[in-house]
Amino acid sequence: MVYDGESDILYVGFIGQVLRCIHPAAEARWEDMGTSIGDGEAEALYIDKERDTLYAGCMDWNPDDGDYQGLGACADPEGSPSWKRVSGSDNLGVVAIVMDEARNALYLASWVRGFNTEEGYIYYRNSDIWRVTTPDTVPRWESMSNPDEPGVKAYAAYSLAFDASRNVLYADCSDGVFECPGPDTSEYWNEIRDQSIQGFEAALFIDSVSEGLFASCDSEIWYTPLGSGGGDGGEGPIPAGTWYLAEGATAGNFDCWVLVMNPDEQQTAKVKLTFLTKEQGRVEGPTLDLPPGKRHSFHVDDYVTTFDVSTLVSSENGVPVVAERAMYDDARTWAHDSVGYSP
């Protein structure tokens, strides 16, 4: 479902059709917009107001015929609907759509669902995330799965979110949340949520007010800030060689993690952690060679046990990194996160 606030029209996808509701809060006049892309469910909708085009991502839920419908585009959705199929493959079920309107690029999450009749379970195959440039002319389809990061491709992505201000694409998969900085040119994905916080059929939402990312996972909702933290206020964290994380606790039922990402595309960062505690003072922590475009989670509980611990994250070879601290209780009933400070 997608709402065009400028024209006050609500578009809703159903099995085999797309409906248009004109003035939904007033007269609520429903009209069948039809489709010419098959009988599959319209799983995802996106409206590009700049180009006056409505996109519908469809898939057939019948696992026996294997006819997955792909992506359809409707020009002039406010007027007389005219649909055309723009999918790159017939064997493509589209479940999520976001768009970078400034660069005229669509991002799609797709997978094909099957059913094992002998074992009686549903499985997913051909899971992938696609970048579709110039979709309004001759679509050029490109897989965004980095072969060095098989986790993104191996699991079905249920939701996408695009942060236009930072040019970052987020994907919520059945095995975690991933981010792809500069998705118009890159396929490098970083995991931004700990493996123990897994979601299924999750959804993503970027809150522009708090500058944070929300992810719904089963019966829980998680939040991580996307704000400045060492930057200049509004452009997201700026990679740096030194980060300070003031808050932390590992004793009792506290579960503390330090998350470090190396955004450099070519150089390895030699990361070192130093813990500052109330009882022991300075405690030398782990060191790690963090490859380009990779992220690592350091479990602080493995190194110190205290209610008062701060962490100094440094890149000993000067390759800038980004660091944040995540805190949970052992039962995972609450969680919060803090981006570090870099001088």
C-alpha positions in Angstrom: 0.0 0.0 0.0 1.2 3.5 -0.8 -0.4 6.9 -0.3 0.0 9.9 -2.7 -0.6 12.8 -0.3 -0.4 15.4 -3.1 -3.4 13.9 -5.0 -5.0 12.3 -1.9 -5.1 8.8 -3.5 -4.4 5.5 -1.7 -3.1 2.6 -3.8 -3.6 -0.9 -2.5 -2.3 -4.2 -3.9 -4.4 -7.4 -3.9 -4.3 -10.7 -5.7 -4.4 -10.1 -9.4 -5.2 -6.4 -9.1 -4.3 -3.0 -7.8 -7.0 -0.7 -6.4 -7.1 3.1 -6.3 -9.0 4.9 -3.5 -9.6 8.5 -4.3 -9.9 10.8 -1.2 -9.8 7.9 1.3 -10.6 10.1 4.3 -13.6 11.7 2.6 -15.6 10.1 -0.1 -13.4 7.0 -0.4 -14.1 6.1 -4.0 -12.5 2.8 -5.0 -11.5 2.0 -8.5 -9.9 -1.2 -10.0 -6.7 -0.3 -11.8 -6.2 -3.8 -13.1 -2.8 -5.2 -14.1 -1.3 -6.8 -17.1 1.4 -8.6 -15.2 -0.4 -11.7 -14.2 -2.4 -13.0 -11.3 0.2 -12.7 -8.6 -0.3 -10.8 -5.4 0.9 -7.2 -5.5 3.3 -7.5 -2.6 4.9 -4.1 -2.9 3.9 -0.7 -4.3 6.0 2.4 -4.9 5.0 5.7 -6.5 7.5 7.9 -8.2 5.8 11.3 -8.2 8.6 13.0 -10.2 8.0 10.7 -13.1 4.3 10.0 -12.4 4.8 6.3 -12.3 3.4 3.6 -10.0 5.4 0.4 -9.5 3.9 -2.9 -8.4 6.0 -5.8 -7.3 4.1 -9.0 -7.8 4.5 -12.7 -7.2 2.4 -15.8 -7.6 1.8 -17.6 -4.3 1.1 -20.9 -6.0 4.4 -22.9 -5.5 3.4 -25.5 -8.2 3.4 -23.5 -11.4 6.5 -21.4 -10.8 5.1 -18.4 -12.6 6.4 -15.4 -10.6 5.2 -12.2 -11.9 8.0 -9.7 -11.3 7.7 -5.9 -11.5 5.1 -3.8 -13.3 5.0 -0.1 -14.0 1.9 2.0 -14.4 2.2 5.4 -16.2 -0.2 8.2 -15.2 -1.7 6.3 -12.2 -4.0 9.2 -11.4 -5.6 9.0 -14.9 -6.1 6.0 -17.2 -4.0 3.1 -15.9 -1.6 1.6 -18.4 0.6 -1.2 -17.1 3.8 -2.6 -18.6 6.0 -5.4 -17.3 9.5 -4.3 -16.6 10.9 -7.3 -14.7 14.3 -8.6 -15.7 13.2 -12.2 -15.3 10.0 -14.2 -15.3 11.3 -16.2 -12.4 11.3 -13.2 -10.1 8.9 -12.5 -7.2 9.2 -8.9 -5.9 8.3 -8.4 -2.3 9.8 -4.9 -1.5 10.5 -1.8 -3.5 12.3 1.5 -2.7 13.6 4.2 -5.0 16.3 6.7 -5.2 14.5 9.4 -7.2 17.5 11.6 -7.5 19.4 8.9 -9.4 16.4 7.3 -11.0 17.2 3.9 -9.5 14.8 1.2 -8.1 16.0 -1.3 -5.5 14.0 -4.6 -5.2 14.0 -7.5 -2.8 13.1 -10.7 -4.6 12.8 -14.4 -3.9 11.0 -17.4 -5.1 9.1 -19.5 -2.5 8.7 -23.2 -2.9 7.1 -26.1 -0.9 8.7 -29.4 -0.1 5.8 -31.9 -0.4 7.8 -34.7 1.2 9.1 -32.8 4.2 6.2 -30.3 4.4 8.1 -27.1 4.7 8.4 -23.8 2.8 11.8 -22.8 1.4 13.2 -19.8 -0.4 15.4 -19.9 -3.5 16.9 -17.3 -5.8 16.9 -14.8 -3.0 18.6 -11.6 -4.1 18.5 -7.8 -4.0 18.5 -6.0 -7.3 19.4 -2.5 -8.5 17.4 -1.3 -11.5 18.7 1.8 -13.2 16.6 3.9 -15.6 13.4 1.9 -14.9 11.3 4.3 -16.9 13.3 3.7 -20.1 15.2 0.5 -20.7 15.7 -1.1 -17.3 19.2 -2.4 -16.5 19.0 -5.1 -13.9 22.0 -5.7 -11.7 22.3 -8.1 -8.8 23.5 -6.4 -5.6 24.8 -9.6 -3.9 28.5 -9.3 -3.2 30.0 -12.8 -3.7 32.2 -12.2 -0.7 29.1 -11.6 1.5 26.9 -14.7 0.9 24.7 -14.1 3.9 22.7 -11.3 2.1 21.9 -13.5 -0.8 21.3 -16.7 1.1 18.4 -15.3 3.1 15.1 -13.9 2.0 14.8 -10.1 2.3 11.3 -9.0 3.4 11.8 -5.2 3.6 13.9 -2.4 2.2 14.5 1.2 3.4 16.5 3.9 1.6 18.0 6.8 3.5 18.3 9.4 0.8 20.2 11.9 2.9 23.0 9.5 3.5 22.6 7.4 0.4 22.4 4.1 2.3 20.2 1.1 1.5 18.9 -1.1 4.3 17.7 -4.7 3.9 15.9 -6.7 6.6 16.5 -10.3 6.0 15.5 -13.5 7.9 19.1 -13.5 9.3 19.5 -9.9 10.3 19.6 -6.3 9.1 22.2 -5.2 6.5 23.3 -1.9 5.1 24.8 -1.0 1.7 26.4 2.5 1.6 26.3 4.0 -1.8 24.0 1.4 -3.3 24.0 3.1 -6.7 27.6 1.9 -7.2 28.4 -0.6 -4.4 27.4 -4.2 -3.6 29.2 -4.3 -0.3 26.9 -5.1 2.6 27.6 -4.6 6.3 25.6 -6.4 9.0 24.3 -3.8 11.5 22.5 -6.0 14.0 23.8 -8.8 16.1 23.2 -12.4 15.0 21.3 -13.1 18.2 18.6 -10.5 17.2 17.1 -12.3 14.2 13.9 -11.3 12.5 11.4 -13.0 10.3 9.0 -11.3 7.9 10.3 -8.0 9.3 9.8 -4.4 8.3 12.0 -1.4 8.2 11.2 2.3 8.8 13.5 5.3 8.8 12.4 8.1 11.2 13.7 11.4 9.8 13.0 13.2 13.1 15.1 11.1 15.4 17.4 10.0 12.6 17.0 6.3 13.5 16.1 3.0 11.9 13.3 0.9 13.3 13.1 -2.9 12.5 10.2 -5.1 13.5 11.3 -8.7 14.2 8.6 -11.2 15.1 7.0 -9.7 18.2 9.7 -7.2 18.9 10.8 -3.8 17.6 14.4 -2.7 17.5 15.9 0.7 17.0 19.4 2.0 16.1 20.3 5.6 15.6 21.7 6.9 12.3 22.6 10.3 13.6 25.8 12.4 13.7 27.9 11.0 16.5 31.3 12.4 15.7 30.1 14.2 12.6 28.9 17.7 12.0 25.2 17.1 12.8 23.0 15.5 10.2 25.3 13.7 7.8 25.7 10.5 9.8 28.9 9.2 11.6 32.1 10.3 9.9 34.8 7.6 9.9 37.7 8.4 12.3 40.8 6.9 13.7 39.8 7.2 17.3 36.4 6.7 19.0 35.3 7.1 22.6 32.3 5.1 24.0 31.6 6.4 27.5 28.8 4.2 28.6 29.0 0.4 29.3 28.3 -2.4 31.8 28.9 -6.1 31.7 28.1 -7.2 35.3 24.7 -8.5 36.4 22.4 -9.1 33.5 24.0 -6.5 31.2 25.2 -7.7 27.8 27.5 -5.1 26.1 28.9 -5.1 22.6 31.2 -2.7 20.7 30.5 -2.7 16.9 33.2 -1.5 14.5 32.9 -1.0 10.8 35.6 -0.4 8.2 34.0 1.6 5.4 37.2 1.8 3.3 36.9 -0.1 0.1 40.6 -1.0 -0.2 42.5 -0.8 3.1 42.4 -3.0 6.1 42.0 -1.3 9.5 44.1 -2.5 12.4 41.5 -2.1 15.2 42.4 -2.0 18.9 40.1 -1.8 21.9 41.1 -0.5 25.3 38.7 -0.7 28.3 38.6 2.0 31.0 37.1 0.5 34.2 36.4 1.8 37.7 38.0 -1.2 39.5 41.0 -2.0 37.3 41.6 1.2 35.5 43.0 0.7 32.0 42.5 -2.8 30.6 44.1 -3.8 27.2 41.4 -5.3 24.9 41.5 -7.3 21.7 43.1 -6.3 18.4 41.8 -7.2 15.0 42.6 -6.7 11.3 39.3 -5.5 9.9 39.1 -6.0 6.1 37.7 -3.4 3.7 33.9 -3.1 3.8 33.6 -5.4 6.8 32.1 -5.1 10.3 32.9 -6.9 13.6 31.1 -7.2 16.9 33.3 -7.3 20.1 31.6 -8.9 23.1 32.8 -6.7 26.0 31.6 -9.2 28.5 34.3 -11.6 27.4 37.0 -9.2 28.6 35.9 -7.3 31.7 33.2 -7.8 34.4 32.0 -4.5 35.8 29.1 -2.1 36.0 31.3 0.8 34.8 33.3 0.4 31.6 34.2 2.9 28.8 35.8 1.8 25.6 38.5 3.5 23.5 38.4 2.2 19.9 41.5 3.1 17.8 42.7 2.3 14.3 46.5 1.8 14.8 47.3 2.2 11.1 45.1 5.3 10.7 42.4 3.8 8.4 39.2 5.5 9.6 36.5 3.3 11.1 33.0 3.8 12.6 32.2 2.6 16.2 29.1 2.3 18.3 28.1 0.5 21.5 25.0 -1.7 21.8 23.6 -2.8 25.2 21.0 -5.6 26.0 19.8 -7.5 29.0 20.5 -11.3 29.0 16.9 -12.0 28.2 16.8 -9.6 25.3 13.7 -7.8 26.7 15.2 -4.4 26.0 18.0 -2.9 24.0 19.6 0.5 23.3 22.5 1.8 21.2 24.9 4.7 21.2 27.2 6.0 18.5 30.6 6.9 19.7 32.3 10.3 19.9 35.4 11.1 17.8 37.4 14.3 18.6 
